[in-house]
Amino acid sequence: MSMNSVMWPTLDPRDGVIPGLLDICILNYMLRGAGNNEHYQYEVFISTPSEKWSVLRRYTRFYDLRNHMKKKYGNQVTKIAFPGKRIFRRRSESVAMERKKLLEEFLKNLIQLCCTFISCPLHNCEAANVRSGLIAFSSFFEKGIFDSTKYGTS
């Protein structure tokens, strides 16, 4: 499904990961690649008061994000629910569908936790700086990052 055909979530001033400033959701996932390089990618939609964009990320990038944030913000990050790695059936659509929900909740909970730390770029972030704060928080949210393989995002 293309980004243009998706109904973008509305950023309600009372709702969102950071109410009125930031919301994140995963509406789509898609199978990409071929053969041994076949994998699911999740389309992460990001809404701020002034901008909306999406990034495609595979499970491995979410896993890397979790590990990086654990090092940066401590063991509280490991208390956030995260779908485990699977050796078998990892290319199954039912696994992708289950992961989609869990990965979205992980992202939301991660940002909510980390923005309570003074050292987080999203801590007390102003509306005009949400995108730059989110990207300073992690390049995971930057469009174009990880887009280097012939099969899409790596």
N, C-alpha and C positions, 0 to 999 in steps of 0.2 A: 504494500500500500504506500502510495507516495505521500509526502508531507503535505501536499496541497489538498489531498482528498480527506485528510484527517481533521476532525473538529478539534481545534486547539482548546485545551482547558482554559476556563476563564479564571483570572486571578482575582479572587474576592478579597477585599480589604480585611476580612475577619478570618480568612482561611489561608492555607498554604503551609509550606515547611517553615517559613518565617512569615507569619501572617502579614498579608498586604505587600510583601517584598519579593517573595520567592516561592514558586511551586514547582514541583518535579513529578512527572509521572511516566510510566512506561506503558504505552498503548499497544505497541506492535513488537513482534519478533519475526525474524525471517531466517530461513536456511540459506547459507551462502557457501561458496567454495565448491570443490569437487573432490571426490575420492577421500583420501586421508586428510585433506584440508577442509572437509565439510564441517560446518559449525553453525550454531545459531547466533544471531546478533539481535540485540535488544535496542529499540529506538527510544532513547531517553528524551522526553520533551521538557524543556525548561522555560518557565515564564517569569518575567520580572515586570515591574510597572511599565517599562518602556520597550522591552524587547522580548522576543520569543525565538527560540532556536531548538534544534534537536541534534543529537549526536548518536551514532551507532556504536555500540560497544558489545564485545563478546564477553562471556562469563569470566574469562581469564583476567580481563581488565578490571572487573568488579573485585575479583579476588586480590589483585595487585593493589587496588585502592584501599581495601580493608587492611592489608598488611602494612602499607605505608602509613595509614592513619593510626594504626596501633602503635607504631614506632613513634609517631609524632605526638599523639595525644594520650597514650597510655592504654592500660588494660581495660578501661571502661569500654573501649571500642569493641573488644571481644565479647562483651555482654549483649551486644546487638545481634539479633538473630540473622544468620546468614546461611544460605543453602550450601550444603556440602558438595564437594567434588564427587563426580561419578565416573567410574571407569567403564561400566557397562551402561548401555541405553542413554548415553549422554547426548546422542543425536535424535532422541525420541521427542516427538512433538509434545507428548504429555509431560516430559521433564521440562521442556522449554516453557510450557504454559505455567507449570508450578513455580519455576524459577522466576518468571516474569513478576509475579505477585510478590514473592519474597525479596527480589532484588529492589523493587520499588520501595518497599517498606524499609529495607536496609538503608537505601540512600536517604530517605526522609529522616529516619532515626539518627543516622550518622551526622547529618547536617544539624539537626536539632541539638544533639549532644555537643558537638564540637563548637558550635557558635556560642556556647556558654563559657568557653575558655577565652580569656582576654587575648591570648596569643593567636586566636583564629581570625583570619581576615574578614570573616562574616560577623564577628562580634560587634554589635552596635552599628552595623553597616547602614549607610543612608541609601535611599532609593536610587540616587544617581550612580552609585558605585556598586550595585549588586553584582552585575556581570563581572566586573574586574575583580571584585572580592571573591566570587565563586571560582574564577579561574586561578586566582592566587591561592585559594584553598586547595585546589587540585586541577592539574591540566586535563584530568579525566573529562571535565565539563567543557573543554575548549573544542570548538568545531575545527575539524581538519587534523587534529592530533590522532595518531595511530592509523591514518588513512594511507598507508604506504605499500600495501600488498596488492597484487592483481585481483585478489578475492575480496577486496573491501577492507574494512578495519581489521586490524590484527589484535 
